[in-house]
């Protein structure tokens, strides 16, 4: 079976499941964490609301990323919704990003409650305290966070055109 799951070895049922899963909404988020002097971010696609009371969100990412020990030690993370087609976020936090460079260097960041770095350029930010961590029986792990703070960026207003 291929990594994406849509190869020739995949059963008809599995292909149907993939088509259904592809219909679920997803969006690029930068998951961030920091502990002491270290800070890391990773671009992820799988973020979901879990429940409203208490406000919980889930985030799934591939195992083995540098962010794992920072979340474990700080017990916190932030989910920053990247603007659509944001090439800077892709370059800094995507799969080809350099692990040796500080991805946040020269980017405007803020902190809300937990201390996790939050991208000012993000459309919205969920600042979370780690509630639960699951190692899934695949190449992913899931983090469940209690939302401790939220920041939503106001949409820019368009100037009204003058009609003559």
N, C-alpha and C positions, 0 to 999 in steps of 0.2 A: 504494500500500500504506500502511496506517495505521502509526503508530509501534509499536503493540503487535503488529501483524501479523495481527489477526483480523478485518479488514474484508472487505467484499464483493469486493474485487479480489484476494484471496488465493486461491491454488490449493488444491485439495483436499489435495494432498500437503503443502503448507505448513501447512494447518490441522491435519492429522494430526500433523505434527512439533511444532506448538505444544501440542497436547494431551499428547503424550509429554513434552515439556520441562516442562510444568506439573506433571507428576507427580514431578519431581525435587525433593528437599527444598531449601528456602531459609529463611533466617531474617534478621531485621534485625540488622545490625552497624553500629557507628559506627567508621569508619576515621579514625584520627587521625595527625597528624604535626606536628612543630615544627622550626623552624630559627631559631637566634638568638632574637629576641624574639617571633617570630610562631608562632602555633599555630592549627590548623584541624581541624575534624572534619566528616565527611559521613556521612549515613545511607545505607548500601548494602544490597543484598539478595543479591548474587551472590558468595558466599565458598565455596570448596571446598578440601578437602584434596588435595594433589598427590601426595605420597609420604611415607613414614615415615623413610627413611634416605637423605639427611638429611631432617628434618621440614620440608616445604614446604607453604605454603598459597597459594592464588590469590584475588585479589579483582578484580572488574571494576566499573568505574564510568564514568559518562558523561564524555566529554572536556570540557575547559574549566573544570574546577573549580579553586578556589583552592588545593586541597591539592597539586596536581601539582608546582609548583616547590619546595614544602617537602619532598616525598618525594625529588625529584631532588637537592636540595642536602644533605639530611640522610642520604640513603641508608637511611632507616628509616621504619617506620610501625607502628601498633598496630591490631588488630582487636578491638573490644570488643563482645561479644554483648549486645545490648540486651534487657532484660527484656521479656516479651510485653506488648503494649499500653502501653508506656511513653510517655505523652504528652509528658513533659518532653524525652526524647531526640528525639521527632518534631518538637517545637517548636524545639529548639535546633539540630538537625543535619539536619532534613528539607528538602524542596525549597522551603519557604516561609520558611526561616530567614534572618535579616538578615545580609548579608555584612559589615556594618559593626560589628556587636556581637561581643563576645568570648563565644562559645557556652559556654565553660568557666567563665565568671564565676559564682560562688556554687555551682558543682558540685564535689563532692569528687573530686580526681584524685590519681593516684600515678604514679610512673615505675618501670619495672622495670630493663631493661638498656640499651636504645637511647636512652632519654630521651624517647621519644614519650609524650604524655599518655595515661594509661589511666583510664577511668572506674571508680571504686570500685563504683558501682552495677551494673556489668556482671556477668552470670552467669559469663562467663569472658573472659579476655584473652589474645591472642596478640601478643607483642611481637616484631617481625620486622625483620630486616636485609634491605634490598632486594637481591634476587638477579637479577631480570630485569624489564624493562618492555617491553610490547608495545603498539604502536598497532594496533588491530584495524581491519579494512576496514569499519567501520561507525561508529556514534557512540560507541563504547566504547573503553576501553583497559584493559589487564590488568596487574596487578602480581603478581609472584611473590616471596614472602618466605621467607627461612630463619627458622624460629621459634627465637629466642634465649632466650625466657623465656615461661612460661605462669603464669597465676593463675586458679584456679577457686574461685568463691565457694561456700562451704558452704551447702547448702539449709537454711533455717530449720527447726528442729524444732518440731513441734506439741506443745503440752502434753497430757499424758495426762488424759483425763477421769476423774473419780472416779465410780464406780458405787456406789450405795447398796443 
